[in-house]
Amino acid sequence: MFDFLKGTGAKHAADAAVPEVKASAAGRVIAWATNGRVAWSPRDVVSLTRAGYSGNPVGFRAVKLIAEAAAALPLILQDRERRYEEHPVLDLLARPNPVQGRAELLEALFSQILLTGNGYVEAVADEGLPVELHVLRSDRMAIVPGADGWPVAYDYAVGGRKHRYNIGEGPAPVCQIKSFHPQDDHYGFSALQAAASAIDVHNAASRWSKALLDNAARPSGAIVYRGADGQAGLTQDQYDRLVSEMESQHQGARNAGRPMLLEGGLDWKPMGFSPSDMEFQKTKEAAAREIAVAFGVPPMILGIPGDATYANYQEANRAFYRLTVLPLAARVASALANWLEDFTGDHLELRPDLDQIPALSAEREAQWARVTAAGFLSDAEKRLLLGLPAREVGDER
């Protein structure tokens, strides 16, 4: 009995010696589901990007508009006391690597997030603030989850070779910025995935229009054979020769309007489109509108006809910045600031400067006027409402 109590006491002492570690309650379940193996992206990113970006003008223009607009936004860096005009973080973002500037790096990062739902930034650093930042392609990256469900490494594969970025003590060498995915714990959900069906419809309609142009913008008619009595039809040689002559002499835009010479017994019966057959143009426009909506770009800005949601182009442009560009830019800037904090050890806030965006000038002017006229607010409270630090360095108050 004494030995049993002694063993129990030793066990309790050993348990008490183990320090408590905070962890997610669902982490073990996530790790069990992935079984500690590489979690691959569930969608073929390469094929989807080729169809929705490289091969679709609406998707290409939508991504280009958002990425360029977000990358061109002026950024401000501040802490709880002051706004910085000069700072090593600002210098790093202004020249992130020898071959890219700030706009190029951010445009590549925003485009990766829009196309794949994931953006990866690599830090080149030994100690302190990184000396270089590079955007990595999302289709080459694979996340390796650990036993607790959180990523322990990133595998980057190029040309049959693989490099692993290990995540351990200290700042992470890779910053992942992902969109929300309701059914994936490691990868984000892209607008291309939501617009995949509309992209297929739009591309199919474009191919059909091209086929119509190749056939002189009308469907093929019917060649009716009226042979002599007792002759069943064309021989195989006659049929092959007729098809060859039709393809070489009467198909394509360059042969449009060329008269057709038919031999005895052959008659041409042209066929036209019915009104229901011409509905494909409306279908194509509806698909283009769905693609624009998935990316958050007002169809009016993309030149898609039939959209009367906004009273004018100025209102559409303001909605584009307020609902699409600014949320994306603010989220990415905040993620980069939190990541760089691990290198610098300072709490910094990085966000777009709303006062320097022409599309929002009317809103900001009205807000400044309302805040300035509020006599019941102190100067510090007014500054906070306008996004400024409550107190500047050197302010006696």
C-alpha positions in Angstrom: 0.0 0.0 0.0 2.8 2.4 0.9 4.6 1.6 -2.4 1.3 2.3 -4.3 0.9 5.7 -2.6 4.5 6.5 -3.2 4.2 5.8 -6.9 1.1 7.9 -7.1 2.8 10.8 -5.4 5.7 10.5 -7.8 3.4 10.6 -10.7 1.6 13.7 -9.5 4.9 15.4 -8.9 6.1 14.6 -12.4 2.8 16.0 -13.8 3.2 19.1 -11.8 6.7 19.6 -13.1 5.5 19.7 -16.7 4.8 23.3 -17.7 1.4 24.1 -19.2 1.3 25.1 -22.8 -1.5 27.0 -24.4 -2.8 25.3 -27.6 -5.9 25.2 -29.8 -8.4 22.6 -28.6 -9.1 21.6 -32.2 -5.5 21.4 -33.2 -5.1 17.7 -32.5 -8.3 16.9 -34.5 -6.9 18.9 -37.5 -3.6 17.1 -37.2 -5.3 13.7 -37.1 -7.3 14.6 -40.3 -4.2 15.5 -42.2 -2.2 12.6 -40.6 0.9 14.8 -40.4 1.5 14.8 -44.2 1.7 17.5 -46.8 -1.7 19.2 -47.3 -1.9 19.8 -51.0 -4.1 22.4 -52.6 -7.5 20.8 -53.5 -7.8 22.7 -56.8 -5.6 22.7 -59.8 -4.3 26.2 -59.6 -2.3 26.1 -62.9 -5.3 25.1 -65.0 -7.6 27.5 -63.3 -5.2 30.4 -63.7 -4.7 29.5 -67.4 -8.4 29.4 -68.1 -9.5 32.4 -66.0 -6.5 34.8 -66.3 -4.3 33.9 -69.2 -7.3 32.9 -71.4 -10.1 35.2 -70.3 -10.0 39.0 -70.9 -12.5 39.7 -68.1 -10.6 37.8 -65.4 -7.3 39.2 -66.6 -8.6 42.8 -66.5 -10.3 42.3 -63.1 -7.1 41.0 -61.5 -5.0 43.7 -63.2 -7.3 46.5 -62.0 -7.4 45.4 -58.4 -3.7 44.5 -58.1 -2.5 47.7 -59.7 -4.9 49.9 -57.7 -4.0 48.2 -54.4 -0.2 48.3 -55.2 -0.4 52.1 -56.0 -2.0 53.0 -52.7 0.3 55.2 -50.5 1.2 53.4 -47.2 1.7 55.1 -43.8 3.7 53.6 -40.9 3.0 54.7 -37.4 3.0 53.5 -33.8 1.0 54.6 -30.8 2.9 57.9 -30.6 4.0 59.1 -34.0 3.8 58.7 -37.7 7.1 57.9 -39.4 8.3 59.7 -42.5 11.6 57.7 -42.4 11.9 54.2 -41.1 13.9 51.0 -42.0 10.6 49.2 -42.7 9.6 51.9 -45.2 13.0 51.7 -46.8 12.6 47.9 -47.1 9.2 48.2 -48.8 10.5 50.9 -51.1 13.3 48.6 -52.4 12.4 45.1 -51.3 15.0 43.4 -53.6 17.5 44.3 -56.3 15.1 43.6 -59.2 11.7 44.9 -57.9 10.3 48.1 -56.4 7.5 48.4 -54.0 4.7 48.6 -56.6 6.1 45.5 -58.5 6.4 43.4 -55.4 2.9 44.3 -54.0 1.3 43.9 -57.4 2.7 40.4 -57.6 1.5 39.6 -54.1 -2.0 40.9 -54.7 -2.2 39.0 -58.0 -1.2 35.8 -56.3 -3.9 36.2 -53.6 -6.6 37.0 -56.2 -5.7 34.1 -58.5 -4.9 31.4 -55.9 -6.2 32.6 -52.6 -2.7 32.5 -51.1 0.2 34.9 -51.1 3.7 34.0 -49.8 6.5 36.4 -49.0 10.0 35.2 -48.3 12.3 37.2 -46.0 16.1 37.1 -46.6 17.6 37.9 -43.2 20.2 36.7 -40.7 19.4 38.9 -37.7 17.2 41.9 -37.3 15.1 43.3 -40.1 15.2 41.4 -43.5 17.4 42.9 -46.2 15.2 41.5 -49.0 11.6 40.4 -49.6 10.5 38.1 -52.4 7.1 37.0 -53.5 6.9 33.2 -54.0 4.5 31.5 -56.5 1.6 29.9 -54.7 1.3 27.0 -57.1 4.8 25.9 -56.1 4.2 26.0 -52.4 3.0 23.2 -50.2 2.3 23.5 -46.4 3.5 20.8 -44.0 1.4 20.7 -40.9 2.7 19.5 -37.6 1.2 17.4 -34.9 -0.7 20.3 -33.5 -2.3 21.2 -36.9 -0.3 24.4 -37.4 2.3 24.6 -40.2 5.8 23.6 -39.3 7.4 24.0 -42.7 6.8 25.2 -46.3 8.0 23.2 -49.2 8.8 25.2 -52.4 9.3 23.0 -55.5 10.9 24.3 -58.7 12.2 22.2 -61.6 12.2 19.0 -59.7 14.1 20.5 -56.7 12.5 21.2 -53.4 13.5 23.7 -50.7 12.0 23.5 -47.2 11.4 26.6 -45.1 11.3 25.4 -41.5 9.2 27.3 -38.9 10.6 27.1 -35.4 11.9 29.5 -32.8 12.1 33.1 -33.9 10.6 34.9 -36.9 9.1 32.8 -39.7 11.0 32.9 -42.9 7.8 32.9 -45.0 4.7 35.0 -44.4 1.5 33.4 -45.8 -1.5 35.7 -46.5 -4.6 33.7 -47.4 -8.2 34.4 -48.1 -10.9 32.7 -46.0 -11.7 29.2 -47.1 -14.7 27.5 -45.3 -13.5 24.0 -46.0 -9.7 24.2 -45.9 -7.5 24.8 -42.8 -4.3 25.6 -44.7 -5.1 27.2 -48.0 -7.2 30.2 -49.0 -10.2 30.4 -51.4 -9.7 32.4 -54.6 -12.2 34.4 -56.7 -11.3 32.2 -59.7 -12.7 29.1 -57.9 -16.0 30.9 -57.3 -16.1 32.1 -60.9 -15.0 28.8 -62.5 -18.4 28.0 -64.0 -18.8 31.5 -65.4 -15.3 31.4 -66.9 -16.1 28.2 -68.7 -19.3 29.7 -70.1 -17.5 32.8 -71.2 -14.6 31.0 -72.8 -17.0 28.6 -74.6 -19.0 31.5 -76.0 -15.8 33.1 -77.2 -14.8 29.9 -79.0 -18.2 29.7 -80.6 -18.0 33.3 -81.8 -14.6 32.4 -83.3 -16.0 29.4 -85.0 -18.7 31.6 -86.6 -16.1 33.9 -88.0 -14.2 31.0 -89.4 -17.4 30.0 -91.2 -18.2 33.4 -92.6 -20.3 34.3 -89.6 -23.1 31.9 -90.4 -23.7 28.2 -89.9 -23.0 25.7 -92.6 -25.9 25.1 -95.0 -26.9 21.8 -96.6 -25.7 20.4 -99.9 -28.6 18.4 -101.3 -27.7 15.8 -103.9 -30.3 15.1 -106.6 -28.8 12.3 -108.6 -30.2 10.5 -111.5 -32.7 7.7 -111.1 -31.0 4.5 -109.9 -28.0 6.3 -108.3 -28.1 6.1 -104.6 -25.7 9.0 -103.8 -22.2 10.2 -104.0 -19.3 7.8 -104.1 -16.7 8.0 -101.4 -14.2 9.7 -103.7 -16.8 12.3 -104.7 -17.7 12.9 -101.1 -14.1 13.4 -100.0 -13.3 15.7 -102.9 -16.4 17.8 -102.1 -15.5 18.1 -98.4 -11.9 19.1 -99.3 -13.1 21.8 -101.8 -15.5 23.2 -99.2 -12.8 23.5 -96.5 -10.2 25.1 -98.8 -12.4 27.3 -101.0 -15.4 28.4 -99.0 -14.5 28.4 -95.3 -12.8 31.1 -93.3 -13.1 34.9 -93.4 -10.9 35.3 -96.5 -13.4 33.2 -98.5 -16.5 35.1 -97.4 -18.7 35.9 -100.3 -16.9 33.6 -102.8 -19.4 32.1 -105.2 -19.9 28.4 -105.1 -19.7 26.2 -108.2 -21.7 23.0 -107.9 -21.7 20.1 -110.3 -24.8 18.4 -111.6 -27.1 17.0 -109.1 -25.9 19.2 -106.2 -28.0 22.0 -104.7 -27.1 24.4 -101.9 -29.7 25.1 -99.2 -28.5 27.9 -96.9 -29.6 27.9 -93.2 -29.9 30.9 -90.9 -30.1 31.6 -87.1 -33.3 31.7 -85.2 -33.7 34.4 -82.6 -33.2 31.8 -79.8 -29.9 30.8 -81.4 -28.6 34.3 -81.0 -29.1 34.3 -77.2 -25.5 33.2 -76.8 -24.4 36.9 -76.8 -26.5 37.6 -73.7 -25.2 34.5 -72.1 -21.7 35.7 -72.7 -22.4 39.1 -71.2 -24.1 37.4 -68.1 -21.0 35.2 -67.6 -18.7 38.3 -67.9 -20.8 40.0 -65.2 -20.6 37.0 -62.9 -16.8 37.0 -63.3 -16.6 40.7 -62.4 -18.9 40.3 -59.4 -16.7 37.4 -58.1 -13.7 39.6 -58.1 -15.6 42.6 -56.7 -15.1 44.9 -59.8 -18.2 46.9 -60.9 -19.1 45.7 -64.4 -19.3 49.3 -65.5 -15.6 49.8 -64.9 -14.8 46.8 -67.2 -17.1 48.1 -70.0 -19.6 45.3 -69.7 -22.9 46.5 -71.1 -26.3 46.3 -69.4 -25.2 47.2 -65.9 -27.0 50.1 -64.3 -26.3 49.6 -60.7 -24.4 52.8 -60.2 -25.5 56.2 -61.3 -22.2 57.2 -62.9 -18.6 56.1 -63.3 -17.5 58.1 -60.3 -19.8 56.2 -58.0 -18.7 52.9 -59.4 -15.0 53.8 -58.9 -15.7 54.9 -55.3 -17.4 51.6 -54.6 -14.6 49.7 -56.3 -12.0 51.3 -53.9 -14.2 51.2 -50.8 -15.5 47.6 -51.2 -12.6 45.8 -53.0 -9.3 47.6 -53.1 -9.1 49.0 -49.6 -10.1 45.8 -47.7 -7.5 43.8 -49.6 -4.8 46.3 -49.2 -5.5 46.9 -45.5 -5.5 43.1 -44.8 -2.2 42.6 -46.6 -0.5 45.6 -45.1 -1.6 44.5 -41.6 -0.3 41.0 -42.1 3.1 42.3 -43.4 3.4 44.6 -40.4 2.6 41.8 -37.9 5.1 39.6 -39.6 7.9 42.2 -39.6 7.2 42.9 -36.0 8.8 39.6 -35.2 12.0 40.8 -36.8 12.1 44.3 -35.3 10.4 43.7 -31.9 8.5 47.0 -32.3 4.8 47.4 -32.6 4.1 49.1 -35.9 0.9 49.8 -37.8 1.1 49.7 -41.6 -2.0 50.8 -43.6 -3.1 52.7 -46.6 -3.3 56.5 -46.4 -7.0 57.3 -47.1 -6.3 61.0 -47.4 -4.2 60.5 -50.6 -6.7 58.4 -52.6 -8.4 60.5 -55.2 -11.5 58.3 -55.4 -12.2 58.9 -51.7 -11.4 62.6 -51.6 -15.1 63.7 -51.2 -15.6 61.3 -48.3 -12.5 62.3 -46.5 -13.2 66.0 -47.0 -16.6 65.5 -45.4 -15.2 63.5 -42.5 -12.5 66.1 -41.8 -15.1 68.8 -41.7 -17.4 66.8 -39.3 -14.5 66.0 -37.0 -13.1 69.5 -37.0 -16.5 71.0 -36.2 -17.0 68.6 -33.2 -16.2 71.0 -30.3 -16.9 68.4 -27.6 -13.9 66.3 -28.8 -10.4 66.9 -27.6 -7.5 67.2 -30.1 -6.3 63.7 -29.3 -9.7 62.2 -29.9 -10.0 64.0 -33.2 -6.6 62.7 -34.3 -7.7 59.2 -33.5 -10.9 59.5 -35.4 -8.9 60.7 -38.4 -6.4 57.8 -38.2 -3.6 59.8 -36.7 -1.6 59.1 -33.6 -3.1 60.6 -30.5 0.1 62.5 -29.7 3.1 63.5 -31.8 6.6 63.3 -30.4 7.4 66.7 -28.9 3.8 67.6 -28.2 3.7 69.1 -24.7 0.1 68.0 -24.1 
